[in-house]
């Protein structure tokens, strides 16, 4: 029969071992959950919102960074299971939002004056919070400094390249979803116009392909430290209306309205300063077009990217820009 002292020592060693093993496994579970949790900035938006289901489909937990509860509800409907209320202009809220996540997806708000500062602040918050990965949805040709919305991406990219984060930078061409914003008018009026010549060829990409690559980068290692130019091809407005006409089965006219006329019809949600920035983008398209090819996008996806006709076909089926 074992003596009481030996029994007590055996019990204490066994209990201590069990506690150690339990603590170790709980820490591993916590670390695994942290690594699989991704902060998606603007998860309720029309572009970042496409990244959320791609992440969820790969087993990630999505924490949505949104500005208010109304946006939080929308983010949850897209698949986010955690919510962080914050603001890109509030550095402390960004640190809180980044705490306990393994990766960050960031796409900056369009044409805002402090876009660069907000992006850099998020990179710094991610580093301070111990984040491992950071995917930045940038723009094709960010070094085209004549275009302020392109040049504003440079400080954010520089901050990533100068950090300890595992980064992936996605240089997206003009988004096919911009065509979708005009879809009701195209169907109603039988014409599609943008304020630059219909002959100008502009590199475009379906953001669903960009969202897929963002999720691939955040849940695996294949795209670590990659900076990728993403375009499906270059298209004139004549190419676009030909694709639309083919899908709809009726003629569609291409036209080039004056910028002010286009603004009155499209009603973009921008102030006067932002409109002047957008006007310079269209002026660049008129003068130079926008170059880009599908080589990198095809290689990164491991398949052919969604074509313009693919996008228009899906758009006609759903009637929605995405």
C-alpha positions in Angstrom: 0.0 0.0 0.0 1.4 3.4 -1.0 2.1 5.8 1.9 0.2 9.0 2.2 3.3 11.2 1.6 4.2 9.4 -1.7 0.6 9.4 -2.8 0.4 13.2 -2.2 3.7 13.7 -4.2 2.4 11.6 -7.1 -0.9 13.5 -7.1 0.8 16.9 -7.0 3.2 15.9 -9.9 0.3 14.6 -11.9 -1.9 17.6 -11.3 0.9 20.0 -12.1 1.6 18.1 -15.4 -2.1 18.2 -16.3 -2.3 22.0 -15.6 0.9 22.6 -17.7 -0.4 20.6 -20.6 -3.8 22.3 -20.5 -2.3 25.7 -20.3 0.1 24.9 -23.2 -2.8 23.6 -25.4 -5.0 26.6 -24.5 -2.2 29.0 -25.5 -1.7 27.1 -28.8 -5.5 27.3 -29.5 -5.4 31.0 -28.7 -2.5 31.6 -31.0 -4.1 29.5 -33.8 -7.3 31.5 -33.4 -5.3 34.8 -33.5 -3.4 33.7 -36.7 -6.7 32.7 -38.4 -8.4 36.0 -37.5 -8.2 38.7 -40.1 -9.1 42.4 -39.7 -10.8 43.7 -42.8 -10.9 47.5 -43.1 -14.2 48.7 -44.5 -15.7 45.2 -44.5 -19.1 46.7 -45.2 -17.9 48.4 -48.3 -18.5 47.3 -51.9 -14.9 46.2 -52.5 -13.6 45.1 -49.1 -17.0 43.4 -48.7 -15.9 41.0 -51.5 -12.9 39.9 -49.5 -14.9 38.8 -46.5 -16.6 35.7 -48.0 -13.3 34.7 -49.7 -11.7 34.7 -46.3 -14.5 32.9 -44.6 -14.5 30.3 -47.3 -10.9 29.6 -46.5 -11.6 29.0 -42.8 -10.6 32.5 -41.5 -12.4 34.4 -38.8 -13.2 37.9 -40.0 -13.1 40.9 -37.7 -14.6 43.9 -39.5 -13.3 47.4 -38.8 -16.3 49.7 -39.3 -17.3 53.1 -38.1 -20.7 52.4 -36.5 -23.3 49.8 -35.7 -25.2 50.2 -38.9 -22.1 49.2 -40.8 -21.5 46.4 -38.3 -24.8 44.8 -39.2 -23.9 44.9 -42.9 -20.5 43.4 -42.3 -22.1 40.6 -40.3 -24.4 39.9 -43.2 -21.4 39.5 -45.4 -19.8 36.9 -43.1 -17.9 38.9 -40.4 -18.1 37.3 -37.0 -16.2 39.9 -35.0 -16.7 43.7 -35.0 -14.2 46.5 -34.2 -15.7 50.0 -34.1 -13.0 52.4 -35.1 -11.8 55.1 -37.5 -8.8 55.2 -39.8 -8.1 58.7 -38.4 -8.0 57.4 -34.8 -4.6 55.7 -34.2 -5.7 54.3 -30.8 -8.8 52.6 -32.2 -6.6 51.0 -34.9 -4.3 49.5 -32.3 -7.3 48.1 -30.4 -8.7 46.7 -33.7 -5.5 45.0 -34.6 -4.9 43.4 -31.2 -5.2 39.6 -31.4 -5.4 39.3 -35.2 -3.0 37.5 -37.5 -3.5 39.6 -40.6 -4.9 42.9 -41.9 -6.6 43.7 -45.2 -6.6 47.4 -46.1 -8.1 49.4 -48.9 -8.1 53.1 -48.5 -11.2 55.3 -48.9 -11.3 56.9 -52.4 -9.9 60.4 -53.0 -9.7 61.5 -49.3 -7.1 64.1 -48.4 -5.4 62.1 -45.7 -5.5 58.7 -47.3 -1.7 58.2 -47.1 -1.6 59.2 -43.4 -4.4 56.8 -42.5 -2.7 53.9 -44.3 0.6 54.5 -42.6 -1.1 54.8 -39.3 -2.7 51.4 -39.9 0.6 49.8 -40.8 2.1 51.2 -37.6 -0.8 49.9 -35.5 -0.5 46.5 -37.0 3.2 46.3 -36.1 2.6 47.6 -32.6 -0.2 44.9 -32.1 1.9 42.0 -33.2 0.1 41.4 -36.5 2.0 39.0 -38.9 0.5 39.7 -42.3 -0.7 42.8 -44.1 -2.4 42.9 -47.5 -2.7 46.4 -49.1 -5.1 46.9 -52.0 -3.2 49.6 -53.8 -3.5 50.9 -57.4 -1.8 50.2 -60.7 1.0 52.6 -61.4 1.2 54.2 -57.9 4.3 56.1 -59.1 2.2 58.1 -61.5 2.5 61.1 -59.2 0.5 63.4 -61.5 -2.5 61.5 -60.1 -2.9 62.3 -56.4 -5.0 59.2 -55.8 -2.2 57.1 -57.2 0.6 58.9 -55.4 -1.2 58.7 -52.1 -0.5 54.9 -52.1 3.3 55.4 -52.1 3.8 56.3 -48.4 1.7 53.3 -47.4 3.7 50.9 -49.6 6.9 52.5 -48.3 5.8 51.9 -44.7 5.1 48.2 -45.5 8.4 47.7 -47.2 10.2 49.3 -44.2 8.3 47.1 -41.6 8.7 43.7 -40.2 5.3 42.7 -41.5 4.8 39.9 -44.1 3.2 42.1 -46.8 1.4 41.6 -50.1 0.7 44.7 -52.3 -2.0 44.4 -54.9 -1.8 47.0 -57.7 -5.3 46.9 -59.1 -6.2 48.4 -62.4 -9.4 50.3 -63.0 -12.2 48.2 -61.6 -14.9 46.6 -63.8 -17.3 47.3 -61.0 -17.2 50.9 -62.1 -19.1 49.9 -65.2 -21.7 48.2 -62.9 -22.5 51.5 -61.2 -23.9 52.8 -64.5 -25.8 49.6 -65.3 -29.4 50.9 -64.7 -28.7 53.8 -67.1 -27.1 51.5 -69.7 -30.1 49.2 -69.7 -32.6 52.1 -69.7 -30.9 54.4 -72.3 -29.0 51.9 -74.5 -25.7 53.8 -74.1 -22.6 53.9 -71.9 -20.4 57.0 -71.5 -17.4 58.1 -69.5 -15.7 61.5 -69.8 -12.8 60.5 -72.0 -12.6 59.3 -75.6 -14.3 56.0 -76.4 -11.1 54.9 -78.2 -8.9 55.2 -75.1 -7.8 51.8 -73.8 -7.9 51.4 -70.1 -6.6 48.4 -68.1 -9.4 46.9 -66.0 -9.9 44.1 -63.5 -12.8 42.4 -61.8 -12.4 43.1 -58.1 -13.6 39.6 -57.3 -10.3 38.3 -58.6 -8.4 40.8 -56.5 -10.5 39.8 -53.4 -9.6 36.1 -54.1 -5.9 36.9 -54.2 -6.2 39.0 -51.0 -7.7 36.0 -49.2 -5.0 33.6 -50.7 -2.3 36.0 -49.4 -3.8 36.3 -45.9 -4.4 32.5 -45.4 -1.2 31.0 -47.0 2.4 31.7 -47.9 2.4 31.6 -51.7 2.0 35.4 -52.1 4.2 36.5 -49.2 6.3 39.6 -50.0 4.7 39.9 -53.5 3.8 43.2 -55.2 1.4 42.3 -58.0 0.1 44.3 -61.0 -3.5 43.1 -61.5 -5.3 43.6 -64.8 -7.4 41.4 -66.9 -6.6 43.4 -70.1 -7.0 46.8 -71.7 -10.4 47.8 -73.1 -11.8 50.7 -75.0 -15.4 51.8 -74.5 -16.1 50.3 -77.9 -15.0 47.0 -76.4 -17.2 47.5 -73.4 -20.4 48.3 -75.3 -19.7 45.4 -77.7 -19.6 43.0 -74.8 -22.8 44.6 -73.3 -24.6 44.4 -76.6 -23.6 40.8 -77.1 -25.0 39.9 -73.7 -28.2 42.0 -73.9 -28.9 41.2 -77.5 -29.4 44.8 -78.6 -27.2 47.7 -79.8 -25.4 49.8 -77.1 -23.9 53.2 -78.0 -20.5 54.4 -76.7 -20.2 58.1 -76.0 -18.0 60.6 -74.2 -19.8 63.2 -72.2 -18.2 66.3 -70.8 -17.0 65.8 -67.3 -19.5 68.2 -65.7 -22.3 66.4 -67.6 -21.1 63.0 -66.5 -21.0 64.3 -62.8 -24.6 65.5 -63.0 -25.7 62.1 -64.4 -23.5 59.8 -62.3 -23.7 61.8 -59.1 -20.5 60.4 -57.5 -20.4 61.0 -53.7 -17.5 63.5 -53.8 -16.8 67.0 -52.8 -15.4 69.6 -55.2 -11.8 68.8 -54.3 -12.4 65.1 -54.9 -14.1 65.8 -58.2 -11.1 67.7 -59.4 -8.9 64.7 -58.5 -11.2 62.4 -60.5 -11.2 64.8 -63.4 -7.4 64.6 -63.6 -7.7 60.8 -63.7 -10.0 61.0 -66.7 -7.8 63.5 -68.4 -4.9 61.1 -68.0 -7.0 58.4 -69.6 -7.8 60.7 -72.5 -4.1 61.5 -73.0 -2.4 58.2 -72.3 -5.0 55.5 -71.6 -4.0 53.2 -68.7 -1.6 50.4 -69.5 -1.6 46.9 -68.0 -1.7 43.2 -69.0 -3.0 39.9 -67.5 0.3 38.1 -67.1 0.7 38.6 -63.4 -3.0 38.2 -62.5 -3.2 34.9 -64.5 -0.1 33.5 -62.8 -1.2 34.5 -59.3 -4.7 33.1 -59.7 -3.5 29.9 -61.4 -6.2 30.4 -64.0 -7.5 32.8 -66.6 -8.9 36.0 -64.9 -12.5 37.0 -65.2 -12.8 38.7 -68.6 -14.8 41.8 -69.4 -17.5 39.6 -71.0 -17.6 37.4 -67.9 -18.2 40.5 -65.8 -20.9 41.8 -68.0 -22.6 38.4 -68.2 -22.7 38.2 -64.4 -23.8 41.8 -64.2 -26.7 41.2 -66.5 -27.8 38.2 -64.5 -27.8 40.0 -61.1 -28.2 43.7 -62.0 -25.7 44.5 -59.3 -22.3 46.2 -59.7 -20.4 43.4 -58.0 
